[in-house]
Amino acid sequence: MSNEIELKLALPATMQGLLLRQPILRKAIARQSHQLINLYYDTSTLALHRRGIALRLRKQGRRWLQTVKCVGSSAAGLTTRPEWETPYGGRFDFSSVDAEVLRHWLERPKLRADIAPLFETSFRRTTWRFEPSPGCVVLLMLDRGWIAAAGRREEISEVEIELAAGDVSELFKLAHSLGERLPLVPAILSKAERGYRLFQGVQTRPQKAQTVSLAADDTPLAAFRLIALACLEHLQGNLDGALSSDDPEFIHQMRVAARRLRAALRLFAPCLPPELADALLPPLRILATRLGHARDLDVLLSEIAAPVMHALPDEPRLAALTGAVTDRQYSARAAAVHYLQSIAYSRLLLLATTQLHRAPFDAAPIAGPPDDTLAAFATGRLKRLRKKVLALAAAASVEDPVSLHQLRIGIKRLRYALEFFAPLAAGKPLLRLLLQLGLLQDELGQLNDLANAGLLLMHCAGDDPRLREAVALVGGWHASRHGALLERIPGQVKELARLKLPRLS
C-alpha cells in the first residue's frame, strides 16, 4: 500500500497554453506525456462508492493497471488516501490489498459477480518531475480530456501536484509559483466523484455549511483548523454553480462561507498566530464586498422591487424601475463572476489552504490538557460574545438604525460561534437558542434591507423623474411591513436579557 498526497487544482481550459509557457517548468528534471484511459467499476447498487472505495482500470501504453483507492483525508483540495496498484491480468485480483477487512469484502463472490464498468475518463497527462532538494520529489501533472458516463460528457482540465517524496511544503511552493500567473483553484471533487455524479445525473446544487465533528478535549488550534477547512470547502463547493448558474443562492452561500471564515478567525484569535489573520482577512474582505454587492441587488430585486411589481402589475413606472434594478443586478453578478475567475481569488484559496497545512497547524496536538481544551476555550468565548450581545441590546433603539445594525452583527457572531461549537452542546437547548437568535437576526436583517433599499433604488433610478416616482411607490408599499417590524423588535430585544448559553461537554 502507498499513501497518495496530492493537491488537485482546477485550471480553465483557456489557460492550458499559458501553463505550458510558465518559466518554472524549465526547472523540471524530466518531462513525459501519455494518454490515459480509465474505466471505473462498481456494482449495480454502487456498493463500492457508498463505502468510499474506487476501483479503476487504467490503460497506460499497452499495459492495464488495477487500482483500488479508499477514502482518506481531504481538506480544501489537498488529499491523502491509501491506494493499491497492481498489473491487471484479465480479472480483478485483490490479493495485494493488505487491509484485511477491505480485501475480504472485495473478494466476496456475490460482489465480484455484480461489478461492471460505470464510466470512463480519457485524458492526456503531461508530467514534470521536480527535485527541489535532496530526497524531495514533486510531480506536476496537467490533465486534458473528458469524462463520459450514461451518454453525457464533461471536460477535464486539471493540474495535480503530487508529493512523491519529501516535505509537503514543497508541494505548496510549486502551487504558489504557478498561482502567481494562473487562476488555479483547489478542486474538491476527484475525477471519480465527478464521474459518479455524471453517471447519476446529479445536478449542481447550492451547498450549505456543514457541522464539523469536534470533541471537548480537542485543542482550540486543531478545532480552528477543521472549522476553517470546512469553510473553504463550503466556499469551493458553490464555485462551479456561481460561475455557471443564474441561481443567486450559489453566490449567497459563497458569501456565507466567507463570513463564517472571518468569524472563525475572530473567534479563535487568542490562540492563532497574528500573521494568519493579517494574511487572510484583507482578501476575505474584498471577496465579501464583491459577493455582497451582487447579493444586495439580488435581495433588492426579489424582496423589495418584485413584490411591489406583482402587486401593481399595471404601473409602468414600476416596470421600468424593476428593469433598471435587473440591469444593475446583471452587472453586479457579472462583476462577481469575473472576480471569482481572477488570480486574486485563486491566490486567496491557495494562501488559506497553505496556511492551514503548515506550522503551527501541521504539528498541533489533537487533544490538550484539561485547562486548554476546546470545551474550556469555547465556554469562555461564548460568555464573552453573550456579554457583547447583551450590551448591544441594552443600547439598541428602533429610532437608531445604526444601533440595530450593530446588534444584528453581534447576534450573527454569537450564532456562528454556537454553530461551530454545536457538537459540544446539548441538542434541544442549543436548537431553541439558535432559532431565537436566527429569527431576531432575520428581522433585523429585513429592517437593514429596507433601510438600504431607498439609496440603492435611487442609484438605479438615476435622474429619471418617473423612476424616482416609482421609488416612492416602493417605499410607500413597504411602509406597513417596516412599521410592523419596528413594533416587534423591542419585545424581541428584551427577550435577549434571558439568553442562556447551552452547557458544553
N, C-alpha and C positions, 0 to 999 in steps of 0.2 A: 504494500500500500504506500502511496505517496500523498502528501498534502499539497494541494494546489493553492498558491497565494497569488491572486491577480486583481488588478484594477481594471474594470471594464468601463470604457468611455464611448459615448455616442458622438459620432462625427457627421455633420451634414454632408451629404453626398457631393454637394458642390465644392466642398473644401478638400476633397481627396487629393487633387492635384497640388494644392498648396502644401499639404502634409509631405508629399513626396519631395518637395523642394526645400524642406527645412534643413539648415546647415548642420544641426546636431546629428543628423543621420550619417554624416560623413565620419563620425567618431565610432561608428559600429565596426566591430572586427570581422563581421560576416553578415551576409545577406542572402536569403534564398526565397524563392516564390514557388508555390504549387497550388493546384486546385484541390479542394477538399469537398468530398461528397459524404454527407452524413445521413444515416437513416436512424430514426428514433423509434423505439419499440415500447409497447405497453399492452396490457390486457384490454378486453372489451369494457371492463369497468374502471379502467385507469388505476388499477391497484398499485402499480409502482409509483405513479405520480402522487397518489394520496399518502404514500409513505415517504415522500421526498427522495425517491430513487429515480435516476435517469439511466436508461440502458441504450447505448448507442453503438452502431457500427460505422466506422469511418474508413472510406477508401482513400488511401494516400499512395499515389502512383499505382502500382499493381497489387499492393497489399491491402488487406482489410484488417482493421483492428477493432477489438471489442473493448468497450469502456463501460464501467459501472461507476456512477457518481452518487454520493449521498449528500443529504443536507448537512452543511457545515455552519459556519458563521458568516453572515453577510451584513455589512454595515456601510450604507451610502455608497455602494459601488465596489467596495473592497471585499473580496470573497476569499474565505479559506475553507476548503472542503476536502474530504478524503476521496480518493479515486483509485480504481484498479484497472489497469490496461494490459491486455494480452492479445496475441495474434488470434485471428478468427479463422477456424478451420472448417467452416461449413455448418457448425452447430454451436449453440451457446455453451460455454464452459465457465462455470463459476468457481472452479477449484482454487483459483488464485485469490479469491476474496477471503482474507484472513479474519474478518469479523464473523465469528461462527454463527451467531443468530441470524445475521443477514444472509449468509451463504445457504444455510438450511432452508430459509424462507424462499430464496430464489430457486432452489433446486426441487421444490415440490412439483411432482409430475402434473398436477392439475393446472398449476400456474404456468408452467413451461408450455403446455399444450395450447394455452389461450393467448400467448404472446404473439403479436403481429405488428408490422410497421404502421405507424400513425402519420408521420410527417417527415419531410426531407429538408435538409439545408444544403445549399451548394454555393461555395464562395471561393474566391481567390485570396489566399493568405500570403502576404509578404511579411517575412520575419527578419528583424535586425537583432543581432546579438551584441550586447554591450557588456564589457567587463570593467566597470568604473574603478574597482580596487581589487587587490588580491583576494581571491576567494569569493568574490561577488559576481554573479551573473544575472543580468536582466534582459528579458526578451521583449521586444516591442513588435506587436503584430497588427497589421492593417488587414481587416476582412472586408471584402466587397463581393456582394452576391445577393442571394434571396432565400427566403423560407417559403415552402409550399405545403399546404395541408387542406384537405377537403375542397379542392378546386379553387383555393384562394392563395394569393402570394403577397409577401411583404419584402421590402428591400432590407438588405443588411449593409450597414456602413458603420463599422465599429473599430475602435482601437482597443487592444488589450495589452496591458503591461504586466508581465508575469515575472515574479521573483523565482528564479531557478536556484539561486544560492546566495547567501549573504543577508544583509540587513534590509528590512522593509523600507527604510528611509530612502534608499537609492531608487526604489520604485517611484516614490513620490517626487523625488528630484527630477526624474525624467519627465514625469507628467507635467510638472510646473514649467519645465523648459519648453515643452510643446504648447502648453496653455498660454504662453506669452503671445502667441500669434494665431492660435486656433481656438474656436469655441468648443472645447471638449468638455462635455457634461457627464459626470458619473452616471452610469446606467444601472438601474436596479433590477432589470429583467434580463435573465440569460436568454440565449438563443432557444434553449429547450423550453423555457417558460413561455416565450413568445410563440413557439410552435404549438404548444398545448392550447394557448388562447386562440390561435388561429384555427386549430382543429375543432375547437368547441364553439367557435363563432362568438367569442366573448367581446362585447363592445367596451370601449374605453369609457369608464365612468369616474366621476369625481370621487376622490378618496378623502375620508375624514381622518382626523388624528386618532391614533390607536393608543390604548393604555399600555404603558411599559411595565414589564414584570420587574418589581423591586422587592427587596427583603429588608426587614427592620435593621438587621445587622450589617447591611451594605455600608460602605464608606460613602460620604457625600460626593466625593470625586468620581467614584465608579458610577454612582447613580446619575450624576450630571451627564457623564459620557453617554450612557444608554438613552437618556431623555433627548440629548442634543442630536444623536444619530437618528433617533426616531423622528425628530422634527425635520431633519434633512430628507429622510425617506418620504415623509408626508409632502414636502415641497416637491421633490423629484417625481413622486407618484402622480402628480397632477400636471406635470410639464407638457407631456405629449398632448393631453386634452386641451390645454390652454393654447397650444400652437395650432391645433388642427380643428377645434370645435368652436362653435359660436355660443356654447353653453357658458354663461357667466360664472357658474359655480366653480369651474376649474380655477379661474383667477382668484375667486373669493377664497378657496381652500389654500391656494399658494400664499395669499396674504395672511391667512390664519396661521399657517406654518411658520412664516417669517416672524409674526408677532409672538408665537409660542417660544421660538428660539431666543428672541430678545428677552422675553420674560424669564426664561430659564437662566440666561446669563446674569440677569439682575438678581434672581432668587438665590443662586449659588455663588454670588460674587465673593463672599467671605472665604471660600475655600478654593477659589480659582486663581491661577496666575493672572495678574493685572493685564499682561500683554495680550491675553486671549480676547478679552472684551475690547481692548484698543484695536485689535486687528479685525474683529468681526462686526462690531456694532456699526461703524460708519457705512460699510457696503450694505448691511442689512437695512439701515435707514433708507438708503437710496432705493433698494428693492421695494420696501414697504411703500415708499412715496409713489413709485411708478405704478405699482399694482393698486394702490389706494385711489389714485386719480381715476383709473378705469372702473374700479368698484363703486366709487361715489356716483359716477354717471350712470352706472347700471341701476343703482338704487333710485337715483333721481328720475329715471325713465319709468321703471317698473312700479315703484311705490309712491311716487309723487305725481308725475305728469300723466301716466297712463290711466290711473283710476278716474281722474277728472275727465279725461278724454272719453272714456267709456260712459261716464255718467251724462256727459253733454256732447253726444256724437255729432250734433248738427252745428256746433260752434266752430266756424272756420279759423278763428284766431287760435283756438286750442290745437287744432290740427297742424297749423303752421308752426306753433311753438314746439309741439311734440316732434315734428320733423327736424327742427333745429337742434333739439336735445339729442335726437338719434344720430345726427351728423357728428355732434361732439362725442357721442358715445363711441361711434366707429373710429374716430380719430384717436381717442384715448386708448381704445383697445389695440389699435394698430401700433401705437407707441409702446404699449406694454409688451406686445409680442416681439417687437423689434428689440427691446431691451433683453427679453428672455433668450433671444438668439445671439446676443452680443458676447464678446470676450469678457466684458466686465462681469456678467452674470456667471459665466462658467468659471472665472477666476474665484469668485466668491465660494462656489461649491467645492472647488478643488482645495482652496485655502482651509475651509471649515473641515473637510474630510481629513486633510493632512494634520491639522492641529489636534484632532481627536484621536489620532493614531501615533502620536509622539509623546515625549515626556511632558507632563507627569502622568498622562493617562496610560501609556503603554506599560508602566511599572507600578501603577497604583494597586494596592491590595483590594480584593473584593470585599472582605469583611474587616471591620476595625474594632478597637477596644470599646468597652461599654460607654465611655464618656465621649466617644467620637463616632457614633453610629448614625446612620441616616435617620432613624427614629428620633434621636435626641436633636439632631440638626433641624429636622422638619418641624418638630414641635416649637422650637424657638423662632423659626422664620414665620410660621403661621401665626403665632401670637403677635409678632411684630406687624404683620400685614393686617390682622384684625384690628389692632390698635390704630393703625393708619386709617382704615375704613371708618371706624367709629369717629375719629377726629374730623374726617371729611364730611361725614353725615351730620355732625353737630354744626358744621359751618355751612352746610348746603341750604340754599333758599331758591324757591321757584322764581323769585324775582332776579336771581343772579345766574344766568345760563352757564357762566364760566365755572361756578361752584358745582353745578350739576354735572358738567363735563368732567371735572376733576374727580368727583365721586364715582362716576362711571369707570374711569381709568383705574381707580383704586379697587373697585369691585372686580374688575376684569383681572387684575393681577392676583388678587386673592383666589379667584375662581380657577385661574390657570395653575396656581400652586396646589390647590386642593386636587385638581385633576392629576397633576404629576404625582402627588403622594397618595393617590386613591388606593393603591394596593396595600397600604399600611393601615387603612381606616376601616371601621365597621361599615357595612353596606348601607342600611336604611338611613341612619342619621346623616351620612355623607350625601346620599342622593337627595334627601329633603333640603339640605343646605345648598347644594348645587342648584336645585330647582328654584329655591328662593332667590339666590343671587342672580341666576340666569334670567328670571323674569324681570327683576328690577333693572339689570343691565340692559335688557332688551327695550324696556320702556324708556329708560334714559337715552338709549341709542336712537329711538324714534324721535324723541324731543330734539336730539342733536341733529338728526337728519332734516327735520322740519326747520330748525333754526338756520341750517346752512343752505337749505333749498332756495331761499329767496335770492341769495347772492349768486348761486350757480345758475339759476334760471335767468337772472338779469344778464349774466355773461353770455348765455345762449341767445337771449333776445337782442343784444346789441343795442343799436339806436333805433330799431324799428318800433314805432309807436304802437302798432297793432299787436306785436309780440309782447310789448311791455304791459299792454292791457290784459293779455292772456295770463301773464304772470300774476297780476292782481286777482284774476278769476281763480287761479290755482290756490293762491293764498286764502281767499275767502272760502273756497270749498273745504279746505283742510282746517279752517278755524275751529270748528266744533271738536274735531279729533284732537287738536292741540290743547283746547281747553279741558277736555276730559282727561288727558294725560296729566296736565298740571294739577288737576283736582286729586288724582290718585297718588301722585308722587309723595306728598308729605306723609301720608299714613304709612306708605311702604318704607320710607326712610326711617320713620320712628321704630318700625319693626326690627331694624338693624341693631338697635340697642340690646336686643335679646339674642343676638347672634352667638351661638355656642359652637366652638370648634369640635370636630369629632376626635375621639381618643385614638391615638396611634399606637400600634403594637408591632 
